[in-house]
Amino acid sequence: MSTEMELEGFRRQARAWLLHNMELKTGLPTPSDAEDRQLQAKIADAGYAGLPYPVEYGGRGLTLRHQEVFHEEAAPYRLPAGLGVSLGMIAPTLLDCAAPEFLADHMPKILRGEEKWIQLLSEPNAGSDLAGSLTKADRDGDRWIVNGSKVWSTAAAVADYGFCLTRTDFDRPKHRGLSVFAMPLRAPGVTINVIVKSDGCDNEFYEEFFSDVRLPADSLIGELNDGWSVAQRLLFHERNFSGGVGYAVGLRPKTRESVSIDDLIAAVRTRGTSLNDHEEDLLAQVYVNALVHNQLSRRVSSGYTTGSLNGPWGSLLKLSSGLKEHRRAEIAVELCGPAAVTWSDGSDNGPVGSSWLNAMVMSVAGGSNEMQRNTISEKLLGLPREPALDRDISFRESLRRRTPGGQEP
Amino acid sequence: MRFELSEEQEFLVETTQRFLAKELPPTALRAWTRNAAGEGYRQWWRTCAGLGWAGIFAPESSNDYGSVSGTPVIDAAIVSEIAGGSLAPSALLGASVAVRAIGRACPDDTADLQGLLEGSRIATLALEEPSGNWNLDTIATAARRDRGDLVVTGIKANVPDITTADIFVVTCRVDDSIGLVLVPASVAGVGVTPGQGLDVLREFGEVHFDSVRVSADALLCIGSGSARLAEEARRLATCLQLAESVGAVDRLSTLLIEYARHRHAFGRPIGGFQALKHRIADITLLVESCKGAADAAVDAVSNDSEDADLLISVAKSYIGDRSIRIAQECTQMFGGIGLTWEHDAHLYLRRVTSNRALLGTPEQHRRRVTEILRVRDAVGGKDVH
């Protein structure tokens, strides 16, 4: 049987299962964390979770095309909404880097939604310069003791594990003394606080403090002091997730509906006057930009599938999203005029104002536009690296140089 | 270039690239400035036609020509993209439109076709009018039926290959519809006025049809109608122009990236400075987005998809705006050398700026997008997707 025929058979099977077992999302609220887990378990029980993952780790041993096909069919249904980081970023990274025993233990639970993972990467003093991580893990017999703090972790309050980048050797250079651990978020010594975003939202981002958190030896993901390459894999998959390509294919809706300008039109409608030619042109720009972003995403996806593209091309999609969302919000503010900044209770225009405040989230979170531009120019185009003054000295020394007083870590 | 290519298309890419690298090295380009006309141009086009460029849309009955892959629109776009990269003088657009329309209307008309396929006769598309509106609805040129003949009257503007073309493929108002009429340049009443153009590697001008009498079968029809062929001609011309612009900005940005790697200032390659490399990253994003948009439009035209007009207008508006931004940014980053006649940057800037304005400006195509989506109605209450 040819691959295409086999895929079509799979599509029909998935379509039938979805029809009889899942609810259409129209009119229903976004699932809660508990509902996410139930939905994912249901999908897993039916054999549609972890499609491209090896069977021994709870997957189905199929292809990325199967995942894409399943999600094409599943797009109208109510699917888990908060497992993107777990399934689209952490799972493929673990597959790349974690030991077989670790995978056998955790992967089936991740794919079933039983274990929800988040990223613990950014720190108050290490954002774009992620390798400047100060959170440290000290060896204590056959255990590790973690101290430090992380910020900007999505959904930490309802997650089970964090993918935690820590410093395990201060005497090695910055990038070569890092290691990644699986951090159980309910462990003693972990404190989780919410970060209130500039738009007032208080249930999206969190910060964590670790005070003598004890981790067993097998929490180490990848090799000791090789955490930078492990983290790079995560960033690679994260950018693919932003673009809906690679192991994240299908996990973000990429259908025509996703570029609908309904919400924008609805917002303009409350203004009460019809659009002039200039405003119509702006609206068309939003539509064109959104459609072309999807076309770029298809191009990158096709480049990955055919093997023509290698490397972090997801960065191009991430930068594209960052710029597109910003322009979209800018146009929304222009179109709505005063209605974007004052509105009566119950009117629809609040979101236009918040989307403007949130416009920079896409261009900062998950690697700022500027970091994507570094990646694109250095890793995709081969332009010279940005000079770094702390690359080849011990991290301890680079910390000393940060402050005139020569503060020890 | 698109990634999913058949073996035959990979061969087409390879032979086209090799041919242009050999026959049209960058040093040879200057000879064509203000000179893409007349006998030299005819000879060049015959050579290109020898590679099959003019025959991509040849009907099945013509044995020696045709599409290598069975998807001629994609093959022609591939050639157009590669030719755009080299800024090659080319009558590909006119030949493709004419051969496709003749093949669709009267595939057995071997006499008309043969010269076009061999490249000994050059066809050009006369679509736009002095009004500056690109829509077929606004066409004023008319073909009136008279004693079994057609009499064509009107003016077409921005017509490529104006003094060299042997045949004008003219969009006309005919029988209360829009049709495609073939008018030989040699017929009485056809007057051409060559103009000046920003794109110095291409000739443009106006053609006047002053009661030009042609036989009724000069109107290309499928069944009883011609409107569909006119529509197809406009679509095909637009998507080949898009592919050409994509080839141009792709090559120009590649030249810039090379330059940024090798040009040193302050002791290091200029491509290492964030002030430049971030702009180069932005250009790369725009170039790749242009490719995605053009490929989607080409695929839609190739599949005769119901979204073809929408995707063409999306691509034409996007690529029109972004291609000139890419070309300007590249020129800026080349610095002084980019402002000289000897450097190719201006030739690319000239080409994409011309393409932006011809076959509909970005603003006109965005208006078309809103018309297709009926945004105006949606504001009154209908949904838009």
Interface residues (C-beta under 8 A of the other chain):
Chain A: R256 E257 S260 I261 D262 I265 V268 R269 S274 L275 D277 E280 D281 L283 A284 Q285 Y287 V288 N289 L291 V292 H293 Q295 L296 S297 R298 R299 V300 S302 G303 T305 T306 S308 L309 L316 L319 S320 L323 E370 Q372 R373 N374 I376 S377 E378 L380 L381 G382 L383 P384 R385 E386 P387
Chain B: R2 F3 E4 I257 A260 R261 R268 P269 G271 G272 Q274 K277 H278 I280 A281 D282 T284 L285 E288 S289 K291 G292 A293 D295 A296 L311 V314 A315 S317 Y318 E363 R366 R367 V369 T370 L373 V375 R376 A378 V379 G380 D383 V384 H385
